[in-house]
Amino acid sequence: MNDWPEGWTADSRDRYGRGSRASDPEPHRVMPVVGGGGVPPQRSQGYDDDRGPYDDGYNQGQVYRSGGGDPNGPYGDDGGDRRASGYGKPPPNWRKRIKIGAIVALVILIVVPVATYFWADSKLRREVDLSKVEDRPGDTGGTNYLIVGSDSREGLSKERQDELHTGSVEGKRTDSMMILHTGDNGNTMVSLPRDWMVTIPSFTGSETGNRIPEQTQKINAAYAIEGPELLVRTVEYNTGLKIDHYAEIGFGGFANIVDELGGVEMCFDEAVKDKNSGADFEKGCQDLNGAEALAFVRNRYALPGGDLDRTKNQQKLLSKLASESAKITTVMNPFKLYPTMGAGLDSLIVDKDMSLFNVLQMFWAMKGVSGGDGKSMNLPVVSGGTDPRLGSVQKWDEPKAKQLFEQLKNDDKVTVSAD
């Protein structure tokens, strides 16, 4: 019986089962095509010493697949074979990355300032209506700001009032007044004494509608009688200058700005102590916090020149605040910039036509004055005195004062001095 499968012979057995013993080379076998009718892989020509007499192109048991391999997956890491074959991860496209980064940076540079502008603009308290001011002068050269510091205790708790030595007086009065002129011939800041005796012109009350008669009073009485609108009317009537914008800040807002800035440094030629304002400073330079800075600008009883010396201190501190706020360490630090802006804008009262851009112009002009790019001075006065009805008053040096206001009106270089 033949032990080999049907159709097999010894000759065929020798040829196909033991090809190395056959006298003739074994012909290649054609493997059947499995599924799809694809073309079978072709045997590579030639020999490969490492893989036997020839490389027939067949896989030695590996499972190929598309996509990246997982080194911990069931099929092992095929990354080495793919990298060796030139199919590894493509190099990063730096041009594309730089382009995307530039677009993101540009968006940030545009969006952040714009968002900040609208946020800050929305916080301005536009409460003063200059259109209610009567008989206004014509437009003059440059821009004139009336900057007012009031003794308002608005928003201050009893504890904060005690800390700031403000007392608890009802209502509010002007504690300081300055005209800031900006123009082609430099910036000029003129402080107006609160006891300056002036003519308060007739005025129709914006709140009550009552007709207020003309009267001779201290200038700070105008604010007490009918608020900012009558104060602007009085300044315009006595100076001939048109006030383009109005800005007012109270005790609490002023102190909060100083605190958010981390204090301001002031220097004293001699020790100062005043129980009324709470001023208590040693000789030399020292950092003042918000309460101390407020005491510094309010103190007048311990100063030789009284209110005139106080206005000089107010100019010094306001200019110092503007300079500190503009420092790169403040502007580039959002954790310092935004709280400072918030503290100032929350308590800043301005006229209805004043934009945030106008506020920034005023701010930079004040900074310029502190840096020597401009002039700061008091209103020229002849001397202090007393009035039987008004008590202590300041009378202006009319010829010099009128010359000063005429130069400001024409936007000329200021040559008048108060000294």
C-alpha positions in Angstrom: 0.0 0.0 0.0 1.2 3.5 -0.8 1.5 5.5 2.6 1.6 8.8 0.8 -1.5 10.8 0.0 -3.3 10.1 -3.2 -1.5 11.5 -6.1 1.9 11.6 -4.4 4.8 9.6 -5.6 8.2 8.9 -4.3 9.5 11.2 -7.0 7.2 14.0 -6.1 7.9 13.4 -2.5 11.6 13.8 -3.1 11.2 16.9 -5.1 8.8 18.8 -2.9 9.5 17.4 0.6 13.3 17.3 0.4 14.2 19.8 -2.2 17.8 20.1 -1.0 18.4 16.5 -2.0 16.9 16.8 -5.5 19.2 16.8 -8.4 17.4 19.8 -10.0 16.5 23.1 -8.4 13.1 23.2 -6.9 10.8 25.3 -9.0 9.0 28.2 -7.1 5.5 27.6 -5.9 2.7 29.9 -6.7 0.7 30.6 -3.6 -3.0 30.9 -3.9 -4.5 34.4 -3.7 -6.7 34.7 -0.6 -9.7 37.0 -1.1 -10.2 40.0 -3.2 -8.2 38.9 -6.3 -5.2 41.0 -5.3 -1.8 40.6 -6.9 0.5 38.3 -4.8 3.7 39.9 -3.5 6.7 39.2 -5.7 9.8 37.5 -4.5 12.8 39.9 -4.3 15.6 39.1 -6.7 19.0 38.2 -5.4 20.2 36.8 -2.1 20.5 38.1 1.3 23.2 36.6 3.5 21.3 37.5 6.7 18.0 36.1 5.7 18.8 32.9 3.8 19.1 32.3 0.1 16.5 34.8 -0.8 14.1 37.3 0.6 10.6 36.4 -0.6 9.1 39.7 0.8 6.9 37.9 3.3 6.3 38.9 6.8 7.9 36.8 9.5 4.8 36.8 11.7 4.5 40.5 12.6 1.1 42.2 12.3 1.2 45.5 10.4 -1.2 48.3 11.0 -1.6 52.0 10.1 -1.2 54.8 12.6 1.2 55.2 15.6 2.0 52.3 17.8 1.4 52.0 21.5 4.6 50.7 23.1 2.4 49.2 25.9 -0.3 47.9 23.5 -0.9 44.3 22.6 1.2 44.5 19.5 4.3 46.0 21.0 6.2 49.1 19.7 6.4 49.4 16.0 7.9 52.9 16.3 11.4 51.6 15.7 10.5 49.9 12.4 8.5 52.9 11.3 11.3 55.4 12.1 13.8 53.2 10.3 11.5 53.1 7.3 11.2 57.0 7.3 7.5 57.0 8.5 8.1 58.5 12.0 6.4 61.6 13.5 6.9 64.6 11.1 9.1 67.5 12.4 7.3 70.5 13.9 6.1 73.2 11.6 7.8 76.2 13.2 6.5 78.6 10.7 2.9 77.7 11.4 3.5 77.8 15.2 5.1 81.2 15.0 2.2 82.5 12.9 -0.4 81.2 15.4 1.6 82.6 18.3 1.8 86.0 16.6 -2.0 86.0 16.0 -2.7 85.1 19.6 -0.3 87.9 20.9 -2.0 90.4 18.5 -5.4 89.5 19.8 -4.3 89.9 23.4 -2.7 93.3 22.6 -5.9 94.5 21.1 -8.6 92.9 23.3 -7.0 93.6 26.7 -6.5 97.4 26.2 -10.0 97.8 24.6 -11.7 95.8 27.4 -9.8 97.8 30.0 -10.8 101.1 28.3 -14.5 100.2 28.3 -14.3 98.9 31.9 -12.6 102.0 33.2 -14.9 104.3 31.1 -18.0 102.7 32.6 -16.8 103.5 36.2 -16.6 107.2 35.6 -19.3 109.1 37.6 -20.5 111.7 35.1 -22.7 113.7 37.4 -21.9 117.3 36.6 -23.9 119.1 33.9 -21.9 122.1 32.6 -24.6 122.9 30.1 -26.5 124.4 33.1 -23.8 126.9 33.7 -25.0 130.4 32.6 -23.3 133.2 30.6 -20.2 131.2 29.8 -17.1 132.7 28.2 -16.3 131.9 24.6 -13.8 129.1 23.7 -10.3 129.9 24.7 -6.9 128.4 23.7 -5.9 125.1 25.2 -8.0 123.1 27.6 -8.9 124.1 31.2 -9.7 121.6 33.9 -11.2 122.6 37.3 -9.9 120.0 39.8 -11.7 120.0 43.1 -10.9 118.1 46.3 -14.0 117.9 48.5 -14.4 117.0 52.1 -17.1 114.5 51.3 -17.4 111.5 53.7 -19.5 109.5 51.2 -19.0 105.8 51.7 -16.8 106.2 54.8 -17.7 104.1 57.9 -17.4 105.6 61.4 -14.2 103.7 61.9 -12.7 105.0 58.6 -13.7 108.6 59.4 -11.9 108.3 62.7 -8.9 106.8 61.0 -8.8 109.7 58.4 -9.6 112.4 61.1 -12.4 113.7 58.9 -15.1 114.1 61.6 -18.7 113.4 60.6 -19.9 116.8 59.2 -22.9 116.5 57.0 -22.8 117.5 53.3 -19.6 118.5 51.5 -17.5 121.5 50.8 -14.5 122.3 48.6 -11.2 121.6 50.5 -9.0 122.4 47.5 -9.4 123.9 44.0 -7.0 124.0 41.1 -7.2 125.2 37.5 -5.1 123.0 35.2 -4.4 124.5 31.8 -2.9 122.4 29.0 -1.9 124.0 25.8 0.8 124.5 23.2 3.0 126.5 25.5 3.2 124.0 28.4 1.0 123.1 31.3 0.1 125.4 34.2 -1.5 124.5 37.5 -2.9 127.3 39.5 -4.2 126.7 43.0 -7.1 128.9 44.2 -7.2 129.7 47.9 -10.5 128.4 49.5 -10.7 131.8 51.3 -10.4 133.8 48.1 -12.9 136.6 48.3 -14.8 136.8 45.0 -18.1 137.8 43.5 -20.5 134.9 43.2 -22.7 135.8 40.2 -26.5 135.4 40.1 -27.5 131.9 39.2 -30.6 129.7 38.8 -30.3 126.7 41.0 -30.0 123.5 39.0 -31.6 121.4 41.7 -34.1 123.8 43.3 -34.8 126.2 40.4 -34.4 129.1 42.8 -32.7 132.3 41.6 -29.6 132.9 43.6 -28.7 136.6 43.8 -25.2 138.0 43.2 -23.1 138.2 46.4 -19.6 138.7 47.7 -18.3 135.5 49.4 -15.4 133.2 49.8 -15.0 131.1 46.7 -15.7 127.8 48.5 -19.2 129.1 49.5 -20.2 128.7 45.8 -19.9 125.0 46.0 -21.8 124.9 49.4 -24.6 127.0 48.0 -25.3 125.2 44.7 -22.7 122.6 44.0 -20.3 122.2 41.1 -22.3 124.1 38.5 -22.3 127.3 40.6 -18.6 126.8 41.5 -17.7 126.6 37.7 -19.9 129.7 37.0 -18.1 131.6 39.8 -14.6 130.6 38.5 -15.5 131.5 34.9 -17.0 134.9 36.0 -13.9 135.9 38.0 -11.2 134.6 35.7 -12.6 135.0 32.2 -11.5 131.4 31.5 -13.9 128.8 30.1 -13.8 125.6 32.2 -13.8 122.7 29.7 -13.9 119.9 32.2 -14.6 119.3 35.9 -13.1 116.6 38.1 -13.8 116.1 41.8 -12.5 113.5 44.4 -13.5 113.1 48.0 -11.5 112.2 51.1 -12.0 108.5 50.9 -11.1 108.1 47.2 -7.9 110.1 47.7 -6.8 107.9 50.6 -7.7 104.7 48.8 -5.6 105.6 45.7 -2.5 106.2 47.9 -3.0 102.9 49.7 -3.4 101.0 46.5 -0.2 102.5 45.2 1.6 101.3 48.3 2.1 104.8 49.7 4.0 107.8 48.5 7.3 109.3 49.7 7.3 112.9 50.9 10.1 114.8 52.5 9.9 117.4 55.4 12.4 120.1 56.3 11.1 120.0 59.8 8.7 118.0 62.0 5.0 118.7 61.5 2.2 118.0 64.0 -1.4 119.1 63.7 -4.2 117.6 65.8 -7.0 118.9 63.5 -5.8 117.1 60.4 -4.0 114.3 62.2 -0.7 115.3 60.6 2.3 113.9 62.6 5.5 113.7 60.6 9.1 113.6 61.6 11.8 115.6 59.8 13.2 113.9 56.7 11.8 111.6 54.0 9.2 109.0 54.8 6.5 106.9 53.1 2.9 108.1 53.7 -0.1 105.8 53.7 -3.5 106.9 52.6 -4.6 108.4 56.0 -1.2 110.2 56.4 -1.3 111.6 52.9 -4.8 113.0 53.5 -3.6 114.6 56.7 -0.7 116.1 54.7 -2.9 117.8 52.2 -5.5 118.9 54.8 -3.0 120.4 57.3 -2.9 124.2 57.3 -2.9 125.2 61.0 0.7 124.0 61.5 2.0 125.8 58.4 3.5 129.3 58.5 1.7 130.3 55.3 -1.6 128.7 56.4 -3.9 127.9 53.4 -1.4 129.2 50.8 1.3 126.7 52.0 -1.4 124.0 52.1 -2.2 124.5 48.4 1.5 124.1 47.6 1.5 120.8 49.5 -1.6 119.7 47.6 0.1 120.4 44.3 3.2 118.4 45.4 1.2 115.4 46.4 -1.1 115.3 43.4 1.9 115.5 41.1 3.6 112.8 43.1 0.5 110.5 42.8 0.5 111.1 39.0 4.2 110.2 38.8 3.8 107.1 41.0 0.8 105.9 39.0 2.7 106.2 35.7 5.7 104.1 36.8 6.3 101.0 34.8 6.1 98.9 38.0 2.5 100.1 38.3 1.4 100.1 34.6 2.8 96.6 33.9 1.5 95.0 37.1 -2.2 94.2 36.7 -2.5 93.3 40.4 -1.5 96.9 41.2 -2.8 98.8 38.1 -6.5 97.6 38.2 -7.0 98.2 42.0 -5.5 101.6 41.7 -7.6 102.5 38.7 -10.7 101.1 40.4 -10.0 103.1 43.6 -9.6 106.3 41.7 -12.4 106.0 39.2 -15.0 104.8 41.7 -14.6 108.1 43.6 -14.0 110.5 40.7 -16.9 112.7 39.8 -16.6 114.4 36.4 -18.7 116.4 34.0 -21.0 114.6 31.5 -18.8 115.4 28.5 -15.6 114.1 30.0 -14.3 111.0 28.4 -11.7 108.6 29.8 -9.3 110.1 27.2 -9.8 113.5 28.8 -9.1 112.0 32.2 -5.8 110.5 30.9 -4.9 113.9 29.3 -5.5 115.6 32.7 -3.4 112.8 34.4 -0.5 113.2 32.1 -0.5 117.0 32.3 -0.3 116.7 36.1 2.5 114.2 35.8 4.3 116.6 33.4 4.0 119.5 35.9 5.6 117.3 38.5 8.4 116.4 36.1 9.3 120.0 35.3 7.3 120.2 32.1 5.1 123.0 33.1 4.5 125.4 36.0 2.7 125.2 39.3 1.8 128.2 41.3 -0.7 129.8 43.6 -3.1 132.6 42.6 -1.3 135.9 43.1 -2.6 137.5 46.3 -1.7 140.7 48.1 -2.1 139.4 51.7 -4.4 137.7 54.0 -6.9 139.7 56.0 -10.2 139.6 57.8 -13.7 140.7 56.8 -16.3 141.6 59.4 -18.8 139.3 57.8 -16.7 136.6 56.3 -13.8 136.3 58.8 -10.4 135.3 57.4 -10.1 136.0 53.7 -7.6 136.2 50.9 -7.6 139.1 48.4 -6.0 138.6 45.0 -3.3 140.8 43.5 -5.7 141.9 40.8 -3.3 143.2 38.2 -1.0 140.2 38.3 -4.0 137.8 38.5 -5.7 139.3 35.5 -2.5 139.1 33.5 -2.1 135.5 34.5 -5.6 134.6 33.3 -5.2 136.6 30.1 -2.1 134.5 29.3 -3.9 131.3 30.0 -6.9 132.5 28.0 -4.7 133.1 24.9 -2.7 130.0 25.5 0.5 132.1 25.8 3.5 131.3 27.8 2.9 132.1 31.5 5.3 134.7 32.8 3.5 135.7 35.9 4.8 134.5 39.2 3.0 134.4 42.5 6.2 135.0 44.5 
